[in-house]
Structures are given as structure tokens and as C-alpha cells.
Amino acid sequence: TASCEKLTAILLAPWFVKDVEKISPQYHTSTLEAFHSLIIRFTPKSQVFSFKGMLSRLQIAAMHYNENAARSHAATATGELRYAVVYPKYKRGDYTVRALKTNPTAWYAHKLMDLLFNSVVMDPLPYREFSDKTLFQNLSEPSLKGQTNRKL
């Protein structure tokens, strides 16, 4: 039919296909950006951490993100959904209404504390296997002899 042909022409148009690709969740970067922002909060670039310190902080950031990524829409005690009005600069005085999320939780911290006191403190030997000695055993310090004449 004529209407089917018109619809097919619109749906297969290159501009429409590009737009559909852009709204596809496969191409959304907002969750990736949110995770990266969280990593920066847990491991600020202005501070230096040891390998184990950085690894631990990254793992905790991942646990925090996994627990809080899908927070639900916040509601009042009467059950009404909560919203916030924000005034972004690019809108030049106009506003945007955003849904408020529930507060983030930290149940992963309670689970880690339980694991620490029920497993590690009871028998710390299996966890001491991975130490700084293991990390630095193949690292050799460069000799300064012959390096003093080297031009930088």
C-alpha cells in the first residue's frame, strides 16, 4: 500500500537510522561517565597510592557503583515522587525538572567488615601471601655509574 511504502521510506532514511543509533542504549556514555566520576572521587589524581592501595580503592569504587547504579526514584512519606528544579547555565535562566533519586547506600562496607572480622582476622595467613615483596621482587634499581655523563 501507499502508506506502507511511505512509512518504509521514512524508517529506512539514512538520517532516521543515524538518529535511532544515537538514542540506542549501546551508545550512551552517561553511565560510563558516572563510573569514571566515582573512580576519581575514590582515587583522586592529586594523591599517590601504592599498587595495593589503588587496587583496593578501585575495587571499593566498583562495589559502590554496583550497589548504587540503579537507585529508585525518591518519594515522600505520602508516596508522592520527588523532583528538583535546576537552572543550567546553557538555558540562560530557564529551568529543568529532574527526578530525585534515593540516597546512596553503603551495605557493601558492612559486608566487607563482616568478611574482614570473620575470615581475615581469624586466619590471616592466606591473605598475607600477596605482599609488597611479591610485587617488587623482579624490580631492579638502576645503577648510577655511567649515568652521570648522560646528557638529558
Long-range contacts (C-beta under 8 A, 24 or more apart in sequence): 31-69, 34-65, 34-69, 35-61, 35-65, 38-64, 38-65, 50-132, 51-135, 52-130, 52-132, 52-135, 60-108, 60-112, 63-108, 63-112, 64-104, 64-106, 64-108, 66-108, 67-104, 67-105, 67-106, 67-107, 67-108, 68-104, 68-105, 71-101, 71-102, 71-104, 72-101, 72-102, 73-99, 73-100, 73-101, 73-102, 74-99, 74-100, 74-101, 74-102, 74-103
